[in-house]
Amino acid sequence: MVSYYKRTNKKGTSYQAIIRVKGYKPKFGTYKLKSQAQAWAEPIEIAMKNGSYKELSEIIDDSPRANIGSCHDLIEYFRKEIAPDKYSLPEKYKAMYDWWDREIGEYKVTELSASIISSKKELLRTESIYKGKIETTRSNNTINKYLMCISAVLTYAVKELELIEMNPCSKVSPMPKPDGRKRFLSIDEISIFLKACKDHSLMVYVYTLILISTGARYSEVLHLKVEDIDYENQQIYYLKTKNKESRGVPIEESVLEFIKQYLQENQIDTGNIFRPKRSDGEYPYIKGILEKIIKEAGLKDFHIHDIRHTTASYIAMSGGSLLDIAEILGHKSLVMARRYSHLTKKHTATVLNKVTTKILPEV
C-alpha cells in the first residue's frame, strides 16, 4: 500500500509517499505536489505487487540525514547547526543537550519511543543534583524545560530530516506547573538589597538597578549592549528576548546616570555592557553574586526572578493595568500578567466607582 503525508516547514509544503509492500523494503519519496508523489509511487506499487519490480542501487544521499543514525548524531547536529540560528541564546541549553546525549545518545533515532522518554522524565524528577553544596532535585519547571529541549530536536528530525514519522515527546505529559510565585520585596527590603549590591561593586549595583527599574529577565540585562541604551528618549531596548519580540522600556534618568558612570569607569564605548572577563568567553556570573547577596542580606524565600515580580507588583499597585505589565515585562499575552490582578483590583475598583458616580443618576 501507499501512504501519503503532507509536510509543512520553513521551506514550504511537500508531500511524502511511503510504499510498503510485503517482501520489499519501504520506499520513500518526497515531492512538491501530491500528484507528483502519486505518479512516482503508483507504478512502483503495481510492479511490487505483480513481482516485476527490481531493487535499484540506492542513490547516494548527501543530506544531513545520511549521517544521522543515533540520537547522539542527531543532538550534535542540532546543537551545532540548527540551534545557533533557531535561538537567540543557544548556549543556555548546553547542559540539557549534554544530559540527553548522555542518557539516550546510544539509541538509534528510529528506536526512540514515548516509553523511553517517559522513563527519562522520571529520572529527571528523582535524580539528585547539587546547587553549590546543597543536594536537591529538579523543579517541575526545570524538568519541562528539559523535555521541551529534546522535543525541539525530535521535531526537527520529523519535519526537516524526515527520519521519523512522529515525535515521541508528543505522547509524554509535562510535569504539572506550580502556581506562579507572588513574592516581592517591600520598600525597606529593596533599600537593603540595593545597598548590599552597591557595597559589592558598581557593576552589580548597575545590573540590579536595571533589573528592578525595567522588570527585565536576568538574561536580557546580561546581554545588553551600549547601543541598546537610548539616552535621548530615556529607554532601554531589549532585542534578544525569550519570546523573540523586541521591546523598548522607559528607564529613570538617575539610573541612566549610574549606567554612564559605570561605562566611563570601565572604558566601555561599544558592545556588551557587562563584558565577559573569562578566557572561555563566558559572561560574568552575576547570578551567583546576587544569590550570595540575597542570602547575606537575610531576604527570606526570595529568588533572583522575584526581582521581576517586584517590578510588576509595584506597577500594579501604582495603577498600572495588566496590559501595562504585559507590555513592560515582555509577556506575549495577558495570561502571565494575571497573577498580579489582585493588586490591580483596588485601583480598577476606584476608577470604575468614579465613572459610575458620574454616569448614574442619584437614587
PyMOL commands that set and color helices and strands:
alter all, ss='L'
color gray80, all
select helices_A, chain A and resi 34-50+64-67+71-86+90-104+109-111+114-126+140-159+168-171+187-200+202-214+218-222+226-228+253-265+286-296+306-317+322-329+336-359
alter helices_A, ss='H'
color red, helices_A
select strands_A, chain A and resi 2-9+12-19+27-31+129-131+134-136+229-230+235-238+247-250
alter strands_A, ss='S'
color yellow, strands_A
deselect
rebuild
show_as cartoon
